[in-house]
């Protein structure tokens, strides 16, 4: 049992590391290829104990895994992340901005809705899952 558990844990950790590395690559691209004031619409992520109104779809949740490194490596602003809610402890007035943005973004169900929302709010970049027919050609 211990060996099976260890192998399963190791495989899960490798997947998390791979996803984090992909987010780091995206962040480094953003840092070198976008204006310093660029804003990104990222999957907002989840946290334990959040209310039902803040659930995200599973695809967005999987895409979010590893995204915590994006702001650090990109030096760019994310429109909203669930974890940003902790900022209200130091800036209580930020709560309404964070809450409204998070609620809006978690209800966007596809790339078309996310792109439309981004355009309405002056967000130049939307990060979403994409598929490329040419694995050697990145879609940006």
C-alpha positions as MATLAB code, in Angstrom:
seq = 'XXXXXXXXXXXXXXXXXXXXXXXXXXXXXXXXXXXXXXXXXXXXXXXXXXXXXXXXXXXXXXXXXXXXXXXXXXXXXXXXXXXXXXXXXXXXXXXXXXXXXXXXXXXXXXXXXXXXXXXXXXXXXXXXXXXXXXXXXXXX';
ca = [
       0.000    0.000    0.000;
       2.783    2.432    0.838;
       4.479    1.874   -2.523;
       1.237    2.424   -4.455;
       0.452    5.551   -2.454;
       3.986    6.884   -3.019;
       3.800    6.289   -6.785;
       0.384    7.965   -6.962;
       1.599   10.928   -4.900;
       4.736   11.268   -7.023;
       2.697   11.253  -10.253;
       0.345   13.908   -8.877;
       3.269   16.063   -7.773;
       4.889   15.760  -11.209;
       1.660   16.935  -12.828;
       1.447   19.929  -10.484;
       5.074   20.820  -11.186;
       4.476   20.545  -14.938;
       1.437   22.827  -14.723;
       3.355   25.312  -12.609;
       6.188   25.286  -15.155;
       3.709   25.976  -17.972;
       2.346   28.954  -16.039;
       5.886   30.159  -15.421;
       6.623   29.945  -19.168;
       3.468   31.926  -19.915;
       4.413   34.478  -17.273;
       7.879   34.939  -18.727;
       6.335   35.424  -22.172;
       3.973   38.026  -20.711;
       6.843   39.802  -18.998;
       8.876   40.140  -22.193;
       6.110   40.517  -24.781;
       3.417   42.676  -23.187;
       3.305   46.229  -21.816;
       4.069   46.582  -18.099;
       0.519   47.827  -17.451;
      -1.109   44.838  -19.217;
      -3.984   43.168  -17.382;
      -4.713   39.450  -17.727;
      -7.974   37.610  -17.209;
      -6.927   34.315  -15.628;
      -9.043   31.451  -14.325;
      -9.880   32.719  -10.820;
      -9.271   29.475   -8.932;
     -11.025   28.188   -5.843;
     -10.329   27.959   -2.179;
     -11.741   25.839    0.596;
     -14.854   27.027    2.325;
     -16.104   29.324   -0.408;
     -19.779   29.773   -0.971;
     -21.734   28.127   -3.776;
     -21.976   31.340   -5.803;
     -18.247   31.172   -6.428;
     -17.915   27.760   -8.018;
     -15.970   27.496  -11.248;
     -16.291   24.914  -13.951;
     -13.914   21.969  -13.751;
     -11.973   22.913  -16.896;
     -11.201   26.377  -15.521;
     -10.291   24.854  -12.173;
      -7.828   22.440  -13.802;
      -6.379   25.246  -15.899;
      -5.830   27.327  -12.751;
      -3.569   24.703  -11.147;
      -0.099   26.235  -10.987;
      -1.269   29.761  -11.840;
      -0.156   31.139   -8.487;
       3.276   31.830  -10.010;
       1.907   34.010  -12.830;
       1.928   37.402  -11.079;
       5.349   36.798   -9.562;
       7.128   35.879  -12.792;
       5.172   38.085  -15.190;
       5.199   41.311  -13.175;
       1.726   41.797  -14.655;
      -1.665   42.240  -13.031;
      -4.364   39.580  -12.985;
      -7.886   41.045  -13.095;
      -8.997   38.925  -10.159;
      -7.922   35.782   -8.341;
      -9.813   34.180   -5.499;
      -6.720   34.341   -3.312;
      -6.673   38.133   -3.690;
      -9.572   38.223   -1.256;
      -7.102   38.064    1.610;
      -6.096   41.636    0.710;
      -9.320   42.865    2.295;
      -7.759   42.309    5.714;
      -5.438   45.236    4.962;
      -7.691   47.172    2.573;
     -11.333   46.487    3.530;
     -12.620   48.859    0.829;
     -11.212   46.443   -1.792;
     -13.752   43.788   -0.798;
     -16.549   45.024   -3.077;
     -14.244   45.301   -6.100;
     -12.820   41.828   -5.492;
     -16.201   40.260   -4.764;
     -17.916   41.761   -7.818;
     -15.083   40.823  -10.170;
     -14.839   37.293   -8.804;
     -18.562   36.741   -9.050;
     -18.615   38.035  -12.637;
     -15.649   35.950  -13.776;
     -16.774   32.693  -12.158;
     -20.012   32.852  -14.138;
     -18.253   33.111  -17.522;
     -18.597   29.660  -19.078;
     -16.591   29.749  -22.308;
     -13.892   31.632  -24.172;
     -16.434   33.724  -26.047;
     -17.985   34.984  -22.793;
     -14.559   35.583  -21.242;
     -13.363   37.496  -24.322;
     -16.496   39.633  -24.352;
     -16.126   40.390  -20.639;
     -12.458   41.261  -21.122;
     -13.277   43.659  -23.953;
     -15.914   45.382  -21.811;
     -13.422   45.909  -18.981;
     -10.320   46.910  -20.948;
      -8.523   43.625  -20.303;
      -6.144   42.963  -23.183;
      -5.250   39.316  -22.490;
      -7.426   36.298  -21.711;
      -5.761   33.076  -20.593;
      -7.789   30.020  -21.493;
      -7.199   26.477  -22.616;
      -6.423   26.284  -26.291;
      -5.543   23.597  -28.765;
      -3.033   23.979  -31.538;
      -2.823   21.619  -34.467;
       0.918   22.282  -34.680;
       2.632   21.352  -31.397;
       5.730   23.371  -32.407;
       3.696   26.566  -32.876;
       2.472   28.214  -29.690;
      -0.809   30.087  -29.735;
      -0.549   33.394  -27.918;
];
